[in-house]
Amino acid sequence: MAHRMPLKQNEYLCAIELNQSGKYCLRLRVTFGRRDWVLSVYFLASSFDRGMKKLAETMQYLQRNEERLWFWTVDRSDDPNFAGELLREAGLRLDHRTEFPRRQASMVVSPNRPVPAFLLAPLRRGLAESVSTLRVAAAGD
């Protein structure tokens, strides 16, 4: 019996936090399977709905530009700030924090493929539950 090699896929871990000014901070930790490297980014949004729209755009951007980001983040050492500039063009920032929130949602996508809309629904639901928990905790303080 022939054994099939597991397909290396991109895994997205997503978390949402409320910052002190009331904005939503969406954090992504992406493990790109083909090259086995991790990229952590974040962005701010003024509302949950805007955050979800930006999250979908961000995932599409990361899927499309995986090769280019890997090249400038991992392979190139002469200009380490260039990857940050590429991300800023998309409205993202490199996330240098080592800890990732325990309340997170995740999804897996094949490399170089667009993120299907039907995969975003469970992700959105998981992040909405996290936000409602954050709101209840903030109201209790």
The first five atom37 places (N, CA, C, CB, O) and aatype in JSON, in Angstrom:
{
  "aatype": [12, 0, 8, 1, 12, 14, 10, 11, 5, 2, 6, 18, 10, 4, 0, 9, 6, 10, 2, 5, 15, 7, 11, 18, 4, 10, 1, 10, 1, 19, 16, 13, 7, 1, 1, 3, 17, 19, 10, 15, 19, 18, 13, 10, 0, 15, 15, 13, 3, 1, 7, 12, 11, 11, 10, 0, 6, 16, 12, 5, 18, 10, 5, 1, 2, 6, 6, 1, 10, 17, 13, 17, 16, 19, 3, 1, 15, 3, 3, 14, 2, 13, 0, 7, 6, 10, 10, 1, 6, 0, 7, 10, 1, 10, 3, 8, 1, 16, 6, 13, 14, 1, 1, 5, 0, 15, 12, 19, 19, 15, 14, 2, 1, 14, 19, 14, 0, 13, 10, 10, 0, 14, 10, 1, 1, 7, 10, 0, 6, 15, 19, 15, 16, 10, 1, 19, 0, 0, 0, 7, 3],
  "atom_mask": [
    [1, 1, 1, 1, 1],
    [1, 1, 1, 1, 1],
    [1, 1, 1, 1, 1],
    [1, 1, 1, 1, 1],
    [1, 1, 1, 1, 1],
    [1, 1, 1, 1, 1],
    [1, 1, 1, 1, 1],
    [1, 1, 1, 1, 1],
    [1, 1, 1, 1, 1],
    [1, 1, 1, 1, 1],
    [1, 1, 1, 1, 1],
    [1, 1, 1, 1, 1],
    [1, 1, 1, 1, 1],
    [1, 1, 1, 1, 1],
    [1, 1, 1, 1, 1],
    [1, 1, 1, 1, 1],
    [1, 1, 1, 1, 1],
    [1, 1, 1, 1, 1],
    [1, 1, 1, 1, 1],
    [1, 1, 1, 1, 1],
    [1, 1, 1, 1, 1],
    [1, 1, 1, 0, 1],
    [1, 1, 1, 1, 1],
    [1, 1, 1, 1, 1],
    [1, 1, 1, 1, 1],
    [1, 1, 1, 1, 1],
    [1, 1, 1, 1, 1],
    [1, 1, 1, 1, 1],
    [1, 1, 1, 1, 1],
    [1, 1, 1, 1, 1],
    [1, 1, 1, 1, 1],
    [1, 1, 1, 1, 1],
    [1, 1, 1, 0, 1],
    [1, 1, 1, 1, 1],
    [1, 1, 1, 1, 1],
    [1, 1, 1, 1, 1],
    [1, 1, 1, 1, 1],
    [1, 1, 1, 1, 1],
    [1, 1, 1, 1, 1],
    [1, 1, 1, 1, 1],
    [1, 1, 1, 1, 1],
    [1, 1, 1, 1, 1],
    [1, 1, 1, 1, 1],
    [1, 1, 1, 1, 1],
    [1, 1, 1, 1, 1],
    [1, 1, 1, 1, 1],
    [1, 1, 1, 1, 1],
    [1, 1, 1, 1, 1],
    [1, 1, 1, 1, 1],
    [1, 1, 1, 1, 1],
    [1, 1, 1, 0, 1],
    [1, 1, 1, 1, 1],
    [1, 1, 1, 1, 1],
    [1, 1, 1, 1, 1],
    [1, 1, 1, 1, 1],
    [1, 1, 1, 1, 1],
    [1, 1, 1, 1, 1],
    [1, 1, 1, 1, 1],
    [1, 1, 1, 1, 1],
    [1, 1, 1, 1, 1],
    [1, 1, 1, 1, 1],
    [1, 1, 1, 1, 1],
    [1, 1, 1, 1, 1],
    [1, 1, 1, 1, 1],
    [1, 1, 1, 1, 1],
    [1, 1, 1, 1, 1],
    [1, 1, 1, 1, 1],
    [1, 1, 1, 1, 1],
    [1, 1, 1, 1, 1],
    [1, 1, 1, 1, 1],
    [1, 1, 1, 1, 1],
    [1, 1, 1, 1, 1],
    [1, 1, 1, 1, 1],
    [1, 1, 1, 1, 1],
    [1, 1, 1, 1, 1],
    [1, 1, 1, 1, 1],
    [1, 1, 1, 1, 1],
    [1, 1, 1, 1, 1],
    [1, 1, 1, 1, 1],
    [1, 1, 1, 1, 1],
    [1, 1, 1, 1, 1],
    [1, 1, 1, 1, 1],
    [1, 1, 1, 1, 1],
    [1, 1, 1, 0, 1],
    [1, 1, 1, 1, 1],
    [1, 1, 1, 1, 1],
    [1, 1, 1, 1, 1],
    [1, 1, 1, 1, 1],
    [1, 1, 1, 1, 1],
    [1, 1, 1, 1, 1],
    [1, 1, 1, 0, 1],
    [1, 1, 1, 1, 1],
    [1, 1, 1, 1, 1],
    [1, 1, 1, 1, 1],
    [1, 1, 1, 1, 1],
    [1, 1, 1, 1, 1],
    [1, 1, 1, 1, 1],
    [1, 1, 1, 1, 1],
    [1, 1, 1, 1, 1],
    [1, 1, 1, 1, 1],
    [1, 1, 1, 1, 1],
    [1, 1, 1, 1, 1],
    [1, 1, 1, 1, 1],
    [1, 1, 1, 1, 1],
    [1, 1, 1, 1, 1],
    [1, 1, 1, 1, 1],
    [1, 1, 1, 1, 1],
    [1, 1, 1, 1, 1],
    [1, 1, 1, 1, 1],
    [1, 1, 1, 1, 1],
    [1, 1, 1, 1, 1],
    [1, 1, 1, 1, 1],
    [1, 1, 1, 1, 1],
    [1, 1, 1, 1, 1],
    [1, 1, 1, 1, 1],
    [1, 1, 1, 1, 1],
    [1, 1, 1, 1, 1],
    [1, 1, 1, 1, 1],
    [1, 1, 1, 1, 1],
    [1, 1, 1, 1, 1],
    [1, 1, 1, 1, 1],
    [1, 1, 1, 1, 1],
    [1, 1, 1, 1, 1],
    [1, 1, 1, 1, 1],
    [1, 1, 1, 1, 1],
    [1, 1, 1, 0, 1],
    [1, 1, 1, 1, 1],
    [1, 1, 1, 1, 1],
    [1, 1, 1, 1, 1],
    [1, 1, 1, 1, 1],
    [1, 1, 1, 1, 1],
    [1, 1, 1, 1, 1],
    [1, 1, 1, 1, 1],
    [1, 1, 1, 1, 1],
    [1, 1, 1, 1, 1],
    [1, 1, 1, 1, 1],
    [1, 1, 1, 1, 1],
    [1, 1, 1, 1, 1],
    [1, 1, 1, 1, 1],
    [1, 1, 1, 0, 1],
    [1, 1, 1, 1, 1]
  ],
  "atom_positions": [
    [[0.84, -1.17, 0.0], [0.0, 0.0, 0.0], [0.89, 1.24, 0.0], [-0.96, -0.01, 1.22], [1.79, 1.37, 0.83]],
    [[0.64, 2.13, -0.91], [1.44, 3.36, -1.01], [0.97, 4.38, 0.02], [1.36, 3.96, -2.44], [-0.23, 4.57, 0.24]],
    [[1.92, 5.01, 0.65], [1.6, 6.06, 1.62], [1.68, 7.41, 0.94], [2.57, 6.01, 2.85], [2.64, 7.71, 0.23]],
    [[0.66, 8.2, 1.16], [0.66, 9.55, 0.6], [1.32, 10.5, 1.59], [-0.79, 10.03, 0.25], [1.09, 10.42, 2.8]],
    [[2.14, 11.37, 1.07], [2.76, 12.39, 1.91], [1.7, 13.42, 2.28], [3.98, 13.05, 1.19], [0.92, 13.84, 1.43]],
    [[1.67, 13.84, 3.53], [0.69, 14.86, 3.9], [0.99, 16.17, 3.17], [0.68, 15.08, 5.42], [2.14, 16.58, 3.05]],
    [[-0.06, 16.8, 2.71], [0.08, 18.07, 2.01], [0.44, 19.15, 3.01], [-1.21, 18.43, 1.24], [-0.24, 19.32, 4.02]],
    [[1.49, 19.87, 2.73], [1.9, 20.95, 3.62], [0.99, 22.13, 3.39], [3.38, 21.34, 3.4], [0.91, 22.65, 2.27]],
    [[0.31, 22.55, 4.42], [-0.67, 23.61, 4.3], [-0.29, 24.79, 5.17], [-2.06, 23.1, 4.68], [0.57, 24.69, 6.04]],
    [[-0.94, 25.91, 4.91], [-0.74, 27.12, 5.71], [-1.77, 27.14, 6.83], [-0.84, 28.4, 4.83], [-2.96, 26.97, 6.58]],
    [[-1.31, 27.33, 8.04], [-2.21, 27.38, 9.19], [-2.26, 28.8, 9.73], [-1.75, 26.39, 10.29], [-1.22, 29.42, 9.99]],
    [[-3.45, 29.31, 9.9], [-3.68, 30.65, 10.43], [-4.26, 30.55, 11.83], [-4.63, 31.46, 9.5], [-5.34, 29.99, 12.02]],
    [[-3.56, 31.1, 12.81], [-4.09, 31.27, 14.15], [-4.48, 32.73, 14.28], [-3.05, 30.84, 15.27], [-3.68, 33.61, 14.0]],
    [[-5.7, 32.99, 14.71], [-6.2, 34.35, 14.81], [-6.71, 34.6, 16.22], [-7.33, 34.62, 13.78], [-7.36, 33.75, 16.82]],
    [[-6.41, 35.77, 16.73], [-6.9, 36.18, 18.05], [-7.32, 37.64, 17.96], [-5.82, 35.98, 19.16], [-6.81, 38.4, 17.13]],
    [[-8.25, 38.01, 18.82], [-8.73, 39.38, 18.84], [-8.67, 39.88, 20.28], [-10.17, 39.5, 18.27], [-9.0, 39.16, 21.22]],
    [[-8.24, 41.12, 20.43], [-8.13, 41.76, 21.74], [-8.69, 43.17, 21.64], [-6.66, 41.77, 22.25], [-8.68, 43.77, 20.57]],
    [[-9.17, 43.68, 22.74], [-9.57, 45.08, 22.81], [-8.43, 45.85, 23.47], [-10.92, 45.26, 23.6], [-7.97, 45.47, 24.55]],
    [[-7.98, 46.92, 22.83], [-6.92, 47.7, 23.46], [-7.52, 48.79, 24.35], [-5.99, 48.33, 22.39], [-8.75, 48.89, 24.45]],
    [[-6.68, 49.59, 24.99], [-7.16, 50.59, 25.96], [-8.0, 51.68, 25.32], [-5.99, 51.21, 26.67], [-8.82, 52.29, 26.0]],
    [[-7.81, 51.92, 24.05], [-8.59, 52.97, 23.38], [-9.88, 52.42, 22.76], [-7.75, 53.64, 22.3], [-10.6, 53.14, 22.07]],
    [[-10.17, 51.14, 23.01], [-11.41, 50.55, 22.52], [-11.34, 50.0, 21.11], [0.0, 0.0, 0.0], [-12.36, 49.6, 20.55]],
    [[-10.15, 49.98, 20.53], [-10.01, 49.41, 19.17], [-9.75, 47.91, 19.28], [-8.85, 50.12, 18.39], [-9.26, 47.4, 20.29]],
    [[-10.09, 47.25, 18.21], [-9.88, 45.81, 18.13], [-8.5, 45.55, 17.53], [-11.0, 45.12, 17.3], [-8.17, 46.06, 16.46]],
    [[-7.72, 44.77, 18.22], [-6.39, 44.37, 17.73], [-6.51, 42.92, 17.29], [-5.27, 44.56, 18.83], [-6.7, 42.03, 18.11]],
    [[-6.39, 42.69, 15.99], [-6.45, 41.34, 15.45], [-5.03, 40.87, 15.18], [-7.31, 41.29, 14.15], [-4.27, 41.51, 14.46]],
    [[-4.7, 39.74, 15.78], [-3.36, 39.17, 15.64], [-3.44, 37.88, 14.85], [-2.72, 38.92, 17.03], [-4.36, 37.08, 15.04]],
    [[-2.49, 37.69, 13.96], [-2.41, 36.47, 13.17], [-1.02, 35.88, 13.31], [-2.73, 36.75, 11.68], [-0.02, 36.59, 13.25]],
    [[-0.98, 34.6, 13.51], [0.28, 33.86, 13.47], [0.1, 32.81, 12.38], [0.65, 33.2, 14.87], [-0.68, 31.87, 12.52]],
    [[0.83, 32.99, 11.29], [0.69, 32.13, 10.13], [1.89, 31.2, 10.03], [0.54, 32.97, 8.83], [3.04, 31.65, 10.05]],
    [[1.62, 29.92, 9.93], [2.67, 28.94, 9.69], [2.53, 28.52, 8.24], [2.57, 27.71, 10.68], [1.56, 27.86, 7.86]],
    [[3.51, 28.9, 7.44], [3.51, 28.56, 6.02], [4.16, 27.19, 5.87], [4.26, 29.64, 5.17], [5.34, 27.02, 6.19]],
    [[3.4, 26.23, 5.39], [3.83, 24.83, 5.36], [4.92, 24.5, 4.38], [0.0, 0.0, 0.0], [5.78, 23.67, 4.68]],
    [[4.91, 25.11, 3.2], [5.9, 24.72, 2.19], [7.32, 25.01, 2.62], [5.61, 25.43, 0.89], [8.23, 24.22, 2.35]],
    [[7.53, 26.11, 3.27], [8.88, 26.49, 3.69], [9.07, 26.36, 5.2], [9.2, 27.91, 3.25], [10.15, 26.61, 5.72]],
    [[8.0, 25.97, 5.88], [8.03, 25.76, 7.33], [8.58, 26.99, 8.07], [8.88, 24.54, 7.66], [9.57, 26.9, 8.79]],
    [[7.9, 28.13, 7.88], [8.29, 29.35, 8.59], [7.03, 30.03, 9.12], [9.09, 30.31, 7.66], [5.92, 29.79, 8.65]],
    [[7.24, 30.87, 10.12], [6.12, 31.51, 10.82], [6.22, 33.02, 10.67], [6.11, 31.12, 12.32], [7.3, 33.59, 10.76]],
    [[5.09, 33.65, 10.42], [5.0, 35.1, 10.33], [3.89, 35.56, 11.26], [4.73, 35.57, 8.85], [2.76, 35.07, 11.18]],
    [[4.21, 36.48, 12.16], [3.22, 37.03, 13.09], [2.97, 38.48, 12.73], [3.69, 36.9, 14.56], [3.91, 39.28, 12.65]],
    [[1.7, 38.82, 12.51], [1.32, 40.18, 12.16], [0.09, 40.58, 12.97], [1.04, 40.31, 10.64], [-0.6, 39.75, 13.55]],
    [[-0.16, 41.9, 12.98], [-1.38, 42.38, 13.62], [-1.85, 43.64, 12.91], [-1.16, 42.65, 15.11], [-1.1, 44.26, 12.16]],
    [[-3.1, 44.0, 13.16], [-3.65, 45.26, 12.68], [-4.75, 45.7, 13.63], [-4.18, 45.13, 11.22], [-5.28, 44.89, 14.39]],
    [[-5.08, 46.97, 13.58], [-6.13, 47.54, 14.41], [-7.35, 47.83, 13.56], [-5.64, 48.81, 15.13], [-7.23, 48.17, 12.39]],
    [[-8.52, 47.7, 14.17], [-9.78, 48.02, 13.5], [-10.69, 48.73, 14.49], [-10.47, 46.72, 12.94], [-10.65, 48.47, 15.7]],
    [[-11.5, 49.63, 13.97], [-12.38, 50.42, 14.85], [-13.64, 49.66, 15.24], [-12.76, 51.71, 14.18], [-14.26, 49.99, 16.26]],
    [[-14.04, 48.65, 14.46], [-15.23, 47.87, 14.79], [-14.96, 46.4, 14.47], [-16.48, 48.39, 14.02], [-14.03, 46.06, 13.74]],
    [[-15.79, 45.55, 15.03], [-15.64, 44.12, 14.79], [-15.84, 43.8, 13.31], [-16.63, 43.31, 15.66], [-15.08, 43.03, 12.73]],
    [[-16.87, 44.39, 12.7], [-17.15, 44.11, 11.29], [-16.01, 44.56, 10.38], [-18.44, 44.79, 10.87], [-15.64, 43.86, 9.44]],
    [[-15.46, 45.73, 10.66], [-14.3, 46.2, 9.86], [-13.11, 45.28, 10.07], [-13.93, 47.66, 10.24], [-12.35, 45.02, 9.14]],
    [[-12.95, 44.81, 11.29], [-11.86, 43.89, 11.57], [-11.99, 42.59, 10.8], [0.0, 0.0, 0.0], [-11.0, 42.05, 10.31]],
    [[-13.21, 42.08, 10.69], [-13.44, 40.83, 9.95], [-13.21, 41.03, 8.45], [-14.86, 40.31, 10.21], [-12.69, 40.15, 7.78]],
    [[-13.61, 42.19, 7.95], [-13.37, 42.48, 6.53], [-11.86, 42.58, 6.26], [-14.08, 43.79, 6.11], [-11.37, 42.04, 5.27]],
    [[-11.15, 43.28, 7.14], [-9.7, 43.42, 6.99], [-9.0, 42.07, 7.18], [-9.16, 44.45, 8.0], [-7.99, 41.8, 6.53]],
    [[-9.54, 41.23, 8.05], [-8.96, 39.9, 8.26], [-9.03, 39.08, 6.97], [-9.69, 39.17, 9.4], [-8.05, 38.43, 6.61]],
    [[-10.17, 39.11, 6.3], [-10.31, 38.38, 5.03], [-9.33, 38.93, 3.99], [-11.76, 38.48, 4.5], [-8.68, 38.16, 3.28]],
    [[-9.21, 40.25, 3.91], [-8.27, 40.86, 2.96], [-6.83, 40.5, 3.3], [-8.43, 42.38, 2.95], [-6.02, 40.24, 2.42]],
    [[-6.52, 40.48, 4.6], [-5.17, 40.16, 5.05], [-4.8, 38.73, 4.7], [-5.05, 40.37, 6.55], [-3.69, 38.47, 4.23]],
    [[-5.73, 37.81, 4.92], [-5.44, 36.4, 4.59], [-5.21, 36.23, 3.09], [-6.59, 35.49, 5.06], [-4.32, 35.49, 2.68]],
    [[-6.01, 36.9, 2.28], [-5.81, 36.83, 0.83], [-4.43, 37.39, 0.46], [-6.93, 37.62, 0.08], [-3.72, 36.81, -0.36]],
    [[-4.06, 38.52, 1.08], [-2.77, 39.14, 0.81], [-1.62, 38.2, 1.18], [-2.64, 40.47, 1.6], [-0.68, 38.02, 0.41]],
    [[-1.7, 37.59, 2.36], [-0.64, 36.7, 2.81], [-0.55, 35.45, 1.92], [-0.87, 36.29, 4.27], [0.55, 34.98, 1.63]],
    [[-1.68, 34.93, 1.5], [-1.67, 33.77, 0.61], [-1.02, 34.12, -0.73], [-3.11, 33.26, 0.38], [-0.22, 33.35, -1.26]],
    [[-1.37, 35.29, -1.26], [-0.84, 35.72, -2.57], [0.65, 36.03, -2.53], [-1.6, 36.94, -3.08], [1.37, 35.79, -3.49]],
    [[1.11, 36.57, -1.41], [2.48, 37.08, -1.33], [3.39, 36.24, -0.45], [2.46, 38.48, -0.81], [4.42, 36.73, 0.02]],
    [[3.05, 35.0, -0.24], [3.86, 34.13, 0.63], [5.32, 34.08, 0.2], [3.28, 32.73, 0.63], [6.22, 34.26, 1.03]],
    [[5.54, 33.84, -1.06], [6.91, 33.7, -1.57], [7.72, 34.98, -1.39], [6.88, 33.3, -3.05], [8.87, 34.94, -0.94]],
    [[7.12, 36.09, -1.73], [7.79, 37.38, -1.62], [8.09, 37.74, -0.16], [6.93, 38.49, -2.27], [9.17, 38.23, 0.17]],
    [[7.13, 37.49, 0.71], [7.34, 37.77, 2.13], [8.41, 36.87, 2.71], [6.03, 37.6, 2.92], [9.25, 37.32, 3.49]],
    [[8.4, 35.6, 2.35], [9.44, 34.69, 2.83], [10.82, 35.18, 2.4], [9.19, 33.25, 2.32], [11.76, 35.2, 3.2]],
    [[10.92, 35.56, 1.15], [12.21, 36.01, 0.62], [12.75, 37.2, 1.42], [12.06, 36.39, -0.86], [13.92, 37.21, 1.79]],
    [[11.9, 38.19, 1.68], [12.37, 39.39, 2.36], [12.42, 39.25, 3.87], [11.5, 40.54, 2.0], [13.08, 40.05, 4.54]],
    [[11.73, 38.27, 4.43], [11.73, 38.09, 5.88], [12.83, 37.14, 6.32], [10.39, 37.59, 6.36], [13.53, 37.41, 7.3]],
    [[12.97, 36.03, 5.63], [13.88, 34.97, 6.07], [15.18, 34.96, 5.29], [13.21, 33.63, 5.94], [16.25, 34.9, 5.89]],
    [[15.11, 35.03, 3.98], [16.26, 34.8, 3.12], [17.18, 36.01, 3.02], [15.8, 34.4, 1.75], [18.4, 35.85, 2.92]],
    [[16.63, 37.2, 3.03], [17.43, 38.41, 2.87], [17.87, 38.94, 4.23], [16.65, 39.5, 2.1], [17.03, 39.17, 5.1]],
    [[19.14, 39.14, 4.41], [19.61, 39.65, 5.69], [20.13, 41.08, 5.58], [20.69, 38.76, 6.24], [20.36, 41.72, 6.61]],
    [[20.32, 41.61, 4.36], [20.92, 42.94, 4.22], [19.92, 44.06, 4.52], [21.48, 43.1, 2.82], [20.34, 45.18, 4.82]],
    [[18.63, 43.81, 4.45], [17.64, 44.84, 4.78], [16.48, 44.21, 5.54], [17.13, 45.55, 3.49], [15.44, 43.92, 4.96]],
    [[16.67, 44.0, 6.86], [15.63, 43.33, 7.63], [14.34, 44.14, 7.77], [16.16, 43.01, 8.98], [13.31, 43.58, 8.13]],
    [[14.38, 45.43, 7.51], [13.18, 46.26, 7.65], [12.29, 46.23, 6.42], [13.57, 47.68, 7.94], [11.16, 46.73, 6.46]],
    [[12.77, 45.66, 5.33], [12.0, 45.68, 4.09], [10.7, 44.87, 4.22], [12.84, 45.14, 2.95], [9.67, 45.27, 3.67]],
    [[10.74, 43.74, 4.92], [9.53, 42.94, 5.11], [8.48, 43.75, 5.86], [9.84, 41.63, 5.87], [7.3, 43.68, 5.53]],
    [[8.89, 44.5, 6.86], [7.97, 45.36, 7.59], [7.33, 46.4, 6.69], [0.0, 0.0, 0.0], [6.15, 46.71, 6.84]],
    [[8.12, 46.93, 5.75], [7.59, 47.91, 4.8], [6.57, 47.26, 3.86], [8.74, 48.54, 3.98], [5.55, 47.87, 3.53]],
    [[6.84, 46.02, 3.42], [5.88, 45.3, 2.58], [4.56, 45.11, 3.32], [6.45, 43.94, 2.15], [3.48, 45.28, 2.74]],
    [[4.65, 44.77, 4.58], [3.44, 44.55, 5.37], [2.7, 45.85, 5.63], [3.79, 43.88, 6.7], [1.47, 45.88, 5.6]],
    [[3.44, 46.93, 5.87], [2.79, 48.23, 6.12], [1.99, 48.69, 4.91], [3.83, 49.29, 6.47], [0.96, 49.35, 5.06]],
    [[2.45, 48.35, 3.71], [1.69, 48.67, 2.5], [0.3, 48.05, 2.54], [2.45, 48.19, 1.25], [-0.64, 48.6, 1.98]],
    [[0.17, 46.9, 3.19], [-1.11, 46.21, 3.3], [-1.84, 46.57, 4.59], [-0.9, 44.71, 3.23], [-2.89, 46.0, 4.88]],
    [[-1.3, 47.52, 5.36], [-1.95, 47.93, 6.61], [-1.66, 47.0, 7.77], [0.0, 0.0, 0.0], [-2.41, 46.98, 8.74]],
    [[-0.57, 46.24, 7.69], [-0.2, 45.28, 8.72], [1.08, 45.71, 9.42], [-0.04, 43.87, 8.13], [1.85, 46.5, 8.89]],
    [[1.29, 45.18, 10.59], [2.53, 45.4, 11.34], [3.07, 44.04, 11.78], [2.3, 46.34, 12.57], [2.31, 43.12, 12.06]],
    [[4.4, 43.93, 11.83], [5.01, 42.72, 12.38], [4.71, 42.66, 13.87], [6.55, 42.71, 12.12], [4.8, 43.66, 14.57]],
    [[4.36, 41.5, 14.34], [4.05, 41.28, 15.75], [5.25, 40.61, 16.39], [2.74, 40.42, 15.92], [5.55, 39.45, 16.1]],
    [[5.93, 41.34, 17.27], [7.14, 40.81, 17.9], [6.85, 40.14, 19.24], [8.14, 41.93, 18.1], [7.77, 39.63, 19.89]],
    [[5.58, 40.12, 19.65], [5.23, 39.49, 20.92], [5.37, 37.98, 20.79], [3.79, 39.87, 21.35], [4.99, 37.4, 19.78]],
    [[5.92, 37.35, 21.83], [6.14, 35.9, 21.77], [4.91, 35.13, 22.23], [7.34, 35.53, 22.63], [4.65, 34.04, 21.73]],
    [[4.16, 35.67, 23.18], [2.97, 34.98, 23.65], [1.8, 35.25, 22.74], [2.63, 35.4, 25.09], [1.63, 36.36, 22.22]],
    [[0.99, 34.23, 22.54], [-0.21, 34.37, 21.72], [-1.4, 34.05, 22.61], [-0.16, 33.43, 20.44], [-1.34, 33.11, 23.4]],
    [[-2.47, 34.82, 22.5], [-3.63, 34.59, 23.38], [-4.14, 33.16, 23.31], [-4.75, 35.54, 23.02], [-4.08, 32.51, 22.27]],
    [[-4.65, 32.68, 24.46], [-5.18, 31.32, 24.5], [-6.49, 31.2, 23.73], [-5.39, 30.89, 25.95], [-6.76, 30.18, 23.1]],
    [[-7.3, 32.24, 23.78], [-8.56, 32.23, 23.03], [-8.23, 32.6, 21.59], [-9.63, 33.23, 23.65], [-7.89, 33.74, 21.29]],
    [[-8.34, 31.63, 20.72], [-7.97, 31.85, 19.33], [-8.85, 31.01, 18.42], [-6.49, 31.52, 19.1], [-9.5, 30.06, 18.86]],
    [[-8.86, 31.37, 17.18], [-9.55, 30.6, 16.15], [-8.5, 30.24, 15.11], [-10.77, 31.41, 15.51], [-7.52, 30.97, 14.93]],
    [[-8.69, 29.13, 14.44], [-7.69, 28.72, 13.45], [-8.35, 28.16, 12.21], [-6.73, 27.69, 14.05], [-9.51, 27.74, 12.22]],
    [[-7.58, 28.17, 11.14], [-8.01, 27.55, 9.89], [-6.79, 27.15, 9.1], [-8.92, 28.51, 9.07], [-5.7, 27.68, 9.3]],
    [[-6.99, 26.22, 8.18], [-5.91, 25.69, 7.36], [-6.3, 25.87, 5.89], [-5.62, 24.17, 7.7], [-7.43, 25.59, 5.49]],
    [[-5.32, 26.35, 5.1], [-5.55, 26.6, 3.68], [-4.36, 26.07, 2.89], [-5.76, 28.13, 3.4], [-3.22, 26.13, 3.35]],
    [[-4.62, 25.55, 1.71], [-3.54, 25.09, 0.84], [-2.72, 26.29, 0.37], [-4.1, 24.3, -0.37], [-3.28, 27.35, 0.11]],
    [[-1.4, 26.13, 0.25], [-0.55, 27.24, -0.22], [-0.96, 27.72, -1.61], [0.91, 26.8, -0.23], [-1.45, 26.95, -2.44]],
    [[-0.75, 29.01, -1.84], [-1.0, 29.66, -3.13], [-2.44, 29.56, -3.6], [-0.11, 29.07, -4.17], [-2.71, 29.72, -4.79]],
    [[-3.36, 29.31, -2.71], [-4.79, 29.27, -3.05], [-5.5, 30.42, -2.35], [-5.42, 27.9, -2.66], [-5.12, 30.8, -1.25]],
    [[-6.53, 30.96, -2.98], [-7.32, 31.98, -2.27], [-8.01, 31.35, -1.07], [-8.35, 32.63, -3.22], [-8.32, 30.16, -1.07]],
    [[-8.26, 32.17, -0.06], [-8.96, 31.69, 1.13], [-10.45, 31.62, 0.79], [-8.69, 32.63, 2.37], [-11.05, 32.65, 0.48]],
    [[-11.04, 30.43, 0.84], [-12.47, 30.32, 0.53], [-13.32, 31.01, 1.59], [-12.87, 28.84, 0.41], [-13.03, 30.95, 2.78]],
    [[-14.37, 31.66, 1.13], [-15.25, 32.41, 2.04], [-15.9, 31.51, 3.09], [-16.34, 33.14, 1.24], [-16.11, 31.94, 4.22]],
    [[-16.22, 30.27, 2.72], [-16.89, 29.4, 3.68], [-16.01, 29.04, 4.87], [-17.35, 28.13, 2.99], [-16.52, 28.67, 5.92]],
    [[-14.69, 29.14, 4.73], [-13.79, 28.88, 5.86], [-13.74, 30.05, 6.83], [-12.39, 28.58, 5.35], [-13.37, 29.89, 7.99]],
    [[-14.12, 31.23, 6.36], [-14.07, 32.41, 7.22], [-15.22, 32.45, 8.24], [-14.11, 33.66, 6.37], [-15.08, 33.06, 9.29]],
    [[-16.34, 31.81, 7.93], [-17.5, 31.84, 8.83], [-17.19, 31.24, 10.21], [-18.67, 31.1, 8.2], [-17.48, 31.89, 11.22]],
    [[-16.6, 30.03, 10.3], [-16.28, 29.5, 11.63], [-15.21, 30.34, 12.35], [-15.8, 28.06, 11.51], [-15.23, 30.47, 13.57]],
    [[-14.3, 30.91, 11.58], [-13.27, 31.78, 12.15], [-13.91, 33.02, 12.76], [-12.23, 32.18, 11.08], [-13.58, 33.41, 13.88]],
    [[-14.82, 33.63, 12.03], [-15.54, 34.81, 12.5], [-16.34, 34.48, 13.77], [-16.48, 35.35, 11.4], [-16.35, 35.25, 14.72]],
    [[-17.0, 33.32, 13.76], [-17.8, 32.91, 14.91], [-16.91, 32.73, 16.16], [-18.54, 31.6, 14.6], [-17.27, 33.17, 17.25]],
    [[-15.77, 32.1, 15.98], [-14.84, 31.9, 17.1], [-14.31, 33.21, 17.65], [0.0, 0.0, 0.0], [-14.19, 33.37, 18.86]],
    [[-13.99, 34.16, 16.76], [-13.5, 35.46, 17.21], [-14.62, 36.26, 17.86], [-12.9, 36.24, 16.03], [-14.36, 37.01, 18.8]],
    [[-15.85, 36.13, 17.39], [-16.99, 36.82, 18.0], [-17.21, 36.33, 19.43], [-18.28, 36.61, 17.16], [-17.51, 37.12, 20.32]],
    [[-17.05, 35.02, 19.65], [-17.16, 34.48, 21.01], [-16.07, 35.05, 21.91], [-17.08, 32.95, 20.99], [-16.33, 35.34, 23.08]],
    [[-14.87, 35.2, 21.38], [-13.77, 35.79, 22.16], [-14.09, 37.22, 22.55], [-12.46, 35.74, 21.36], [-13.83, 37.63, 23.68]],
    [[-14.65, 37.98, 21.62], [-14.97, 39.38, 21.88], [-16.06, 39.48, 22.93], [-15.41, 40.09, 20.6], [-15.99, 40.33, 23.82]],
    [[-17.08, 38.62, 22.85], [-18.16, 38.69, 23.84], [-17.62, 38.35, 25.23], [-19.31, 37.72, 23.47], [-18.06, 38.94, 26.22]],
    [[-16.68, 37.43, 25.32], [-16.04, 37.12, 26.6], [-15.24, 38.31, 27.11], [-15.13, 35.89, 26.46], [-15.26, 38.61, 28.31]],
    [[-14.54, 39.0, 26.2], [-13.77, 40.19, 26.59], [-14.69, 41.3, 27.1], [-12.94, 40.71, 25.4], [-14.37, 41.96, 28.09]],
    [[-15.82, 41.48, 26.44], [-16.76, 42.52, 26.84], [-17.35, 42.23, 28.22], [-17.87, 42.65, 25.82], [-17.5, 43.14, 29.03]],
    [[-17.68, 40.97, 28.49], [-18.24, 40.59, 29.78], [-17.19, 40.81, 30.86], [-18.71, 39.11, 29.77], [-17.51, 41.31, 31.94]],
    [[-15.96, 40.44, 30.58], [-14.88, 40.63, 31.56], [-14.64, 42.12, 31.82], [-13.57, 39.97, 31.07], [-14.41, 42.51, 32.97]],
    [[-14.69, 42.94, 30.77], [-14.48, 44.39, 30.94], [-15.63, 45.01, 31.71], [-14.33, 45.07, 29.58], [-15.41, 45.92, 32.51]],
    [[-16.85, 44.54, 31.48], [-18.01, 45.09, 32.19], [-17.97, 44.73, 33.67], [-19.29, 44.57, 31.56], [-18.5, 45.46, 34.51]],
    [[-17.34, 43.6, 33.99], [-17.24, 43.17, 35.39], [-16.2, 43.92, 36.18], [0.0, 0.0, 0.0], [-16.23, 43.89, 37.41]],
    [[-15.28, 44.6, 35.5], [-14.2, 45.33, 36.2], [-14.68, 46.6, 36.83], [-13.07, 45.64, 35.26], [-13.89, 47.31, 37.45]]
  ]
}
